[in-house]
Amino acid sequence: MGKLGGVAYGTYANYESGKRFPDAECLAKLYAAGVDVLYVISGVRNTANLTNVDSVLLEQFHRLDERAQRATMAMMQTYNSSV
């Protein structure tokens, strides 16, 4: 995420811990990379542009534990690389 936002690892770690907050330039870069900036700022997901299928998929993904999320992401990346 730090790379996407154009900031160093330590800077982004400070964002995650609440010691600092991302500036507009960082947020703009995250947005351009497809990050839900509303969620980054407020913890509320922006679902305005999601289809019903997208919403259900996202909800189910967030119910997975971290290990299952990583496995799901790896599976999707492998699939996308093969098509």
C-alpha positions as CSV (number, residue, x, y, z in Angstrom):
1,M,0.0,0.0,0.0
2,G,2.9,2.3,0.7
3,K,4.2,1.9,-2.8
4,L,0.8,2.5,-4.3
5,G,0.5,5.7,-2.3
6,G,4.0,6.8,-3.1
7,V,5.2,6.7,0.5
8,A,7.9,4.8,2.4
9,Y,7.1,1.7,4.4
10,G,7.6,3.4,7.7
11,T,5.3,6.3,6.7
12,Y,2.6,3.9,5.7
13,A,3.1,1.9,9.0
14,N,2.5,5.2,10.8
15,Y,-0.8,5.6,8.9
16,E,-1.9,2.1,9.9
17,S,-1.0,2.7,13.5
18,G,-2.9,6.1,13.6
19,K,0.3,8.1,14.3
20,R,0.0,9.9,11.1
21,F,-2.6,10.4,8.4
22,P,-2.2,10.2,4.6
23,D,-2.1,13.5,2.7
24,A,-4.2,14.3,-0.3
25,E,-1.4,13.3,-2.8
26,C,-1.1,9.9,-1.2
27,L,-4.9,9.4,-1.2
28,A,-5.1,10.5,-4.8
29,K,-2.5,7.9,-5.8
30,L,-4.3,5.2,-3.8
31,Y,-7.6,6.2,-5.5
32,A,-5.9,6.0,-9.0
33,A,-4.7,2.5,-8.1
34,G,-8.3,1.4,-7.3
35,V,-8.2,1.7,-3.5
36,D,-11.5,2.6,-1.7
37,V,-10.3,5.9,-0.3
38,L,-13.5,6.5,1.6
39,Y,-12.8,3.3,3.5
40,V,-9.2,4.3,4.2
41,I,-10.4,7.6,5.7
42,S,-13.6,6.6,7.4
43,G,-13.8,2.8,7.7
44,V,-17.0,2.9,5.6
45,R,-16.9,1.1,2.3
46,N,-18.0,2.9,-0.9
47,T,-20.4,0.4,-2.5
48,A,-22.0,2.9,-4.9
49,N,-20.4,1.4,-8.0
50,L,-20.6,-2.3,-7.1
51,T,-23.1,-4.6,-8.7
52,N,-25.0,-7.0,-6.5
53,V,-22.6,-9.8,-7.5
54,D,-19.7,-7.6,-6.5
55,S,-21.2,-6.8,-3.2
56,V,-21.9,-10.4,-2.3
57,L,-18.4,-11.5,-3.4
58,L,-16.8,-8.8,-1.3
59,E,-18.9,-9.5,1.7
60,Q,-18.0,-13.2,1.5
61,F,-14.3,-12.4,1.0
62,H,-14.3,-10.3,4.1
63,R,-15.8,-13.1,6.2
64,L,-12.8,-15.3,5.4
65,D,-9.9,-15.4,7.8
66,E,-6.6,-13.9,6.7
67,R,-5.1,-17.3,5.5
68,A,-8.2,-18.0,3.3
69,Q,-8.1,-14.5,1.9
70,R,-4.4,-14.9,0.9
71,A,-5.2,-18.3,-0.7
72,T,-8.2,-16.8,-2.6
73,M,-6.0,-13.9,-3.9
74,A,-3.3,-16.3,-4.9
75,M,-5.8,-18.5,-6.8
76,M,-7.2,-15.4,-8.6
77,Q,-3.8,-14.2,-9.5
78,T,-2.8,-17.6,-10.9
79,Y,-6.1,-17.8,-12.9
80,N,-5.6,-14.3,-14.3
81,S,-2.1,-15.1,-15.3
82,S,-3.2,-18.1,-17.3
83,V,-5.9,-16.5,-19.3
